[in-house]
Each structure stands twice: as C-alpha cells, then as structure tokens.
Amino acid sequence: MIIPSVTSVPHVAALAWMCLALTMNADPASEKLLFDFQTPTNSPEWQVVNDDVMGGVSTSQFQLLTNSGAVFSGVVSLENNGGFASVRSSPVQEKLNGSDAFVFRVRGDGRRYKSTVRTETGFNAPNYQAEFTTKRGEWEEHRLSFKDFVPTFRGRVLTDLPPLNPAKVASVGFLISDQQEGAFKLEVSWIKASAPAGK
C-alpha cells in the first residue's frame, strides 16, 4: 500500500478543487423552447396532413390538452397505397441560428416515428426527416441532430437539396410511416432547439 506523503495531499486537494471549479463554470448547451404544450397559450393550432391527399384512408388528429400536453393519434391504413399520418406546426417564431439539434419530450406506443422540418411554407414543400423509436408508455427525451435530417418529398429522398439549415426552419412536426397498420398514439410535452455550449 502506498501512503501519500504529507506534502502531496494538499496538491491532490488543490487539483480536485480546480477540476470542480472548471466543471461548475462549463457552459451547458443552451436551449430555445419552441413549443410548450403544458402551456396552451404557447401552443397554436397544428395542421394534420394524412395520406388522403394521395388517395389513402389513414386518419389522425392533434389534440391540445388543458395543461397536460398534446396528443398526436389516429389509425394508419395501407389501403389505396396509403400508409402515413402527419402533423405540422404553425410557423416557428424563434430564430434557430446556431442551433444544431431538436430535443423533445414524448411518450409513445413503441412504434417508430419521424421528426419533420420544413424550410418553406408552401403546402407541397419538401420536408426534412429524422427517425426515432419510442418505448411503450415511457416518457423519453429524444435529441436529433440537424445533420441527421434527410430531405424528402412524398416519401422519396431528394439528393439535390442542401443539409438542413437551422436559419431556414419554418415549421416542425411529426410523421408516422412505419408500414404498420393500426392505431398509434404519441404524447408530446415540449419541443426545443439546442445549441452547443457557448453558442
């Protein structure tokens, strides 16, 4: 067993205090709250867009509950070449320059969903998508980096569009298109944009 000398103990203590000070002074990642569904005044109406725009018969709704979050739910059908349901937000008011990820708190049903981002306001504008999988009945926080969002249009990946630019984010949303028929339910507490420390 090695016994530290009397002179070495103060140096070890000083080093420990220095490390603690550096940790306490480190800037955490900054976050911008985009939608807080616990506060109805911060949750304007969202628009539902399902596969009926292409002849499908899937159905969905987006409900803002009083002081208890929002619920995106419905039934996905693969009939008539359908298979998706989605919802999109009203225009995002916050400027997201410097942000590098979305963070949101949800409780799902074990199914796979997509976070969607639009950089244009037109109804048929392309959207960027990134997948996440939920755990049935468990509240989770998902962090999706902007670099993982893929530009798409009606399910097809677009290769001629640039990576997602946070300065151009116009709206956000959720999509289910996991090729599985049946009911789905995704509860949403809040959505934030996250920036690296020091931004």
KEKOLLUM-781563 format. One line per field, with one value per residue (C-alpha): chain; x, z negated, y negated; residue in three letters; residue number from 1. Coordinates in steps of 0.05 Angstrom, whole numbers. Layout:
unit: (A / ...)
u: (X / ...)
w: (Z / ...)
v: (Y / ...)
code: (ALA / ...)
pos: (NUM / ...)
***
This chain:
unit: (A / A / A / A / A / A / A / A / A / A / A / A / A / A / A / A / A / A / A / A / A / A / A / A / A / A / A / A / A / A / A / A / A / A / A / A / A / A / A / A / A / A / A / A / A / A / A / A / A / A / A / A / A / A / A / A / A / A / A / A / A / A / A / A / A / A / A / A / A / A / A / A / A / A / A / A / A / A / A / A / A / A / A / A / A / A / A / A / A / A / A / A / A / A / A / A / A / A / A / A / A / A / A / A / A / A / A / A / A / A / A / A / A / A / A / A / A / A / A / A / A / A / A / A / A / A / A / A / A / A / A / A / A / A / A / A / A / A / A / A / A / A / A / A / A / A / A / A / A / A / A / A / A / A / A / A / A / A / A / A / A / A / A / A / A / A / A / A / A / A / A / A / A / A / A / A / A / A / A / A / A / A / A / A / A / A / A / A / A / A / A / A / A / A / A / A / A / A / A)
u: (0 / 26 / 16 / 17 / 67 / 44 / 65 / 28 / -41 / -51 / -32 / -84 / -137 / -119 / -124 / -192 / -218 / -192 / -228 / -292 / -287 / -277 / -338 / -382 / -360 / -371 / -427 / -483 / -516 / -566 / -637 / -694 / -765 / -804 / -869 / -891 / -954 / -960 / -979 / -1037 / -1021 / -954 / -986 / -1021 / -1060 / -1024 / -1044 / -1059 / -1037 / -1052 / -1046 / -1116 / -1082 / -1058 / -1119 / -1104 / -1152 / -1108 / -1136 / -1105 / -1116 / -1073 / -1105 / -1081 / -1100 / -1111 / -1045 / -1025 / -991 / -1012 / -1031 / -1019 / -1062 / -1100 / -1102 / -1054 / -1081 / -1042 / -1104 / -1103 / -1027 / -1031 / -993 / -977 / -1005 / -972 / -979 / -942 / -935 / -953 / -892 / -835 / -825 / -756 / -694 / -653 / -586 / -530 / -574 / -552 / -608 / -680 / -697 / -767 / -802 / -852 / -888 / -903 / -931 / -868 / -875 / -825 / -839 / -804 / -790 / -802 / -777 / -800 / -758 / -813 / -885 / -918 / -965 / -924 / -856 / -803 / -790 / -730 / -740 / -703 / -728 / -737 / -767 / -810 / -816 / -888 / -916 / -850 / -834 / -768 / -726 / -701 / -645 / -640 / -581 / -596 / -543 / -585 / -646 / -655 / -692 / -753 / -815 / -874 / -831 / -774 / -705 / -681 / -608 / -605 / -622 / -570 / -566 / -618 / -602 / -627 / -634 / -688 / -732 / -804 / -843 / -834 / -877 / -885 / -898 / -914 / -900 / -871 / -911 / -951 / -1027 / -1065 / -1075 / -1020 / -1011 / -955 / -959 / -916 / -895 / -848 / -802 / -736 / -678 / -609 / -544 / -474 / -443 / -421 / -466)
w: (0 / 18 / -34 / -5 / -35 / -77 / -23 / 33 / 0 / 7 / 81 / 92 / 57 / 97 / 162 / 142 / 127 / 193 / 231 / 193 / 209 / 283 / 284 / 250 / 298 / 361 / 404 / 414 / 482 / 490 / 509 / 540 / 523 / 587 / 564 / 492 / 493 / 418 / 432 / 482 / 498 / 526 / 569 / 631 / 677 / 716 / 784 / 797 / 864 / 878 / 937 / 961 / 1001 / 1044 / 1040 / 975 / 917 / 855 / 802 / 747 / 700 / 658 / 592 / 545 / 475 / 419 / 382 / 396 / 463 / 534 / 566 / 638 / 650 / 703 / 746 / 802 / 862 / 920 / 965 / 1031 / 1029 / 965 / 901 / 866 / 820 / 800 / 765 / 775 / 733 / 747 / 766 / 716 / 685 / 655 / 697 / 694 / 719 / 682 / 661 / 681 / 656 / 635 / 567 / 549 / 493 / 515 / 491 / 546 / 560 / 582 / 655 / 698 / 715 / 753 / 733 / 793 / 810 / 866 / 892 / 938 / 922 / 985 / 975 / 1022 / 999 / 985 / 914 / 875 / 834 / 778 / 745 / 672 / 637 / 575 / 515 / 499 / 442 / 423 / 424 / 461 / 486 / 557 / 585 / 661 / 693 / 752 / 793 / 787 / 822 / 893 / 946 / 975 / 1017 / 1012 / 985 / 1035 / 1013 / 1050 / 1068 / 1096 / 1032 / 983 / 910 / 862 / 848 / 778 / 801 / 851 / 805 / 819 / 782 / 746 / 740 / 731 / 781 / 775 / 837 / 810 / 858 / 800 / 798 / 735 / 682 / 657 / 602 / 588 / 529 / 533 / 474 / 506 / 565 / 560 / 605 / 575 / 588 / 569 / 506 / 515 / 575)
v: (0 / -69 / -123 / -193 / -240 / -298 / -347 / -311 / -314 / -389 / -384 / -330 / -371 / -433 / -393 / -366 / -436 / -461 / -406 / -421 / -495 / -480 / -434 / -486 / -540 / -499 / -527 / -476 / -470 / -527 / -511 / -550 / -529 / -526 / -494 / -482 / -440 / -447 / -520 / -525 / -598 / -576 / -521 / -549 / -503 / -450 / -423 / -349 / -321 / -247 / -201 / -220 / -275 / -217 / -173 / -137 / -128 / -137 / -184 / -226 / -284 / -330 / -349 / -403 / -381 / -431 / -440 / -368 / -366 / -347 / -281 / -260 / -198 / -161 / -99 / -82 / -43 / -14 / -13 / -51 / -55 / -97 / -88 / -153 / -206 / -271 / -337 / -402 / -464 / -536 / -578 / -574 / -643 / -632 / -643 / -579 / -606 / -570 / -511 / -441 / -395 / -387 / -360 / -337 / -300 / -248 / -186 / -136 / -67 / -30 / -49 / -86 / -159 / -214 / -285 / -331 / -400 / -446 / -504 / -530 / -548 / -520 / -460 / -416 / -440 / -386 / -367 / -341 / -277 / -240 / -176 / -159 / -98 / -103 / -58 / -39 / -80 / -114 / -188 / -200 / -257 / -249 / -291 / -292 / -327 / -372 / -335 / -271 / -301 / -277 / -319 / -283 / -295 / -248 / -193 / -200 / -222 / -284 / -285 / -356 / -394 / -420 / -397 / -425 / -498 / -519 / -591 / -569 / -527 / -547 / -492 / -426 / -365 / -290 / -234 / -160 / -118 / -53 / -8 / 19 / 15 / -2 / -54 / -99 / -149 / -198 / -246 / -309 / -352 / -403 / -416 / -454 / -473 / -460 / -496 / -474 / -504 / -575 / -590)
code: (MET / ILE / ILE / PRO / SER / VAL / THR / SER / VAL / PRO / HIS / VAL / ALA / ALA / LEU / ALA / TRP / MET / CYS / LEU / ALA / LEU / THR / MET / ASN / ALA / ASP / PRO / ALA / SER / GLU / LYS / LEU / LEU / PHE / ASP / PHE / GLN / THR / PRO / THR / ASN / SER / PRO / GLU / TRP / GLN / VAL / VAL / ASN / ASP / ASP / VAL / MET / GLY / GLY / VAL / SER / THR / SER / GLN / PHE / GLN / LEU / LEU / THR / ASN / SER / GLY / ALA / VAL / PHE / SER / GLY / VAL / VAL / SER / LEU / GLU / ASN / ASN / GLY / GLY / PHE / ALA / SER / VAL / ARG / SER / SER / PRO / VAL / GLN / GLU / LYS / LEU / ASN / GLY / SER / ASP / ALA / PHE / VAL / PHE / ARG / VAL / ARG / GLY / ASP / GLY / ARG / ARG / TYR / LYS / SER / THR / VAL / ARG / THR / GLU / THR / GLY / PHE / ASN / ALA / PRO / ASN / TYR / GLN / ALA / GLU / PHE / THR / THR / LYS / ARG / GLY / GLU / TRP / GLU / GLU / HIS / ARG / LEU / SER / PHE / LYS / ASP / PHE / VAL / PRO / THR / PHE / ARG / GLY / ARG / VAL / LEU / THR / ASP / LEU / PRO / PRO / LEU / ASN / PRO / ALA / LYS / VAL / ALA / SER / VAL / GLY / PHE / LEU / ILE / SER / ASP / GLN / GLN / GLU / GLY / ALA / PHE / LYS / LEU / GLU / VAL / SER / TRP / ILE / LYS / ALA / SER / ALA / PRO / ALA / GLY / LYS)
pos: (1 / 2 / 3 / 4 / 5 / 6 / 7 / 8 / 9 / 10 / 11 / 12 / 13 / 14 / 15 / 16 / 17 / 18 / 19 / 20 / 21 / 22 / 23 / 24 / 25 / 26 / 27 / 28 / 29 / 30 / 31 / 32 / 33 / 34 / 35 / 36 / 37 / 38 / 39 / 40 / 41 / 42 / 43 / 44 / 45 / 46 / 47 / 48 / 49 / 50 / 51 / 52 / 53 / 54 / 55 / 56 / 57 / 58 / 59 / 60 / 61 / 62 / 63 / 64 / 65 / 66 / 67 / 68 / 69 / 70 / 71 / 72 / 73 / 74 / 75 / 76 / 77 / 78 / 79 / 80 / 81 / 82 / 83 / 84 / 85 / 86 / 87 / 88 / 89 / 90 / 91 / 92 / 93 / 94 / 95 / 96 / 97 / 98 / 99 / 100 / 101 / 102 / 103 / 104 / 105 / 106 / 107 / 108 / 109 / 110 / 111 / 112 / 113 / 114 / 115 / 116 / 117 / 118 / 119 / 120 / 121 / 122 / 123 / 124 / 125 / 126 / 127 / 128 / 129 / 130 / 131 / 132 / 133 / 134 / 135 / 136 / 137 / 138 / 139 / 140 / 141 / 142 / 143 / 144 / 145 / 146 / 147 / 148 / 149 / 150 / 151 / 152 / 153 / 154 / 155 / 156 / 157 / 158 / 159 / 160 / 161 / 162 / 163 / 164 / 165 / 166 / 167 / 168 / 169 / 170 / 171 / 172 / 173 / 174 / 175 / 176 / 177 / 178 / 179 / 180 / 181 / 182 / 183 / 184 / 185 / 186 / 187 / 188 / 189 / 190 / 191 / 192 / 193 / 194 / 195 / 196 / 197 / 198 / 199)
***
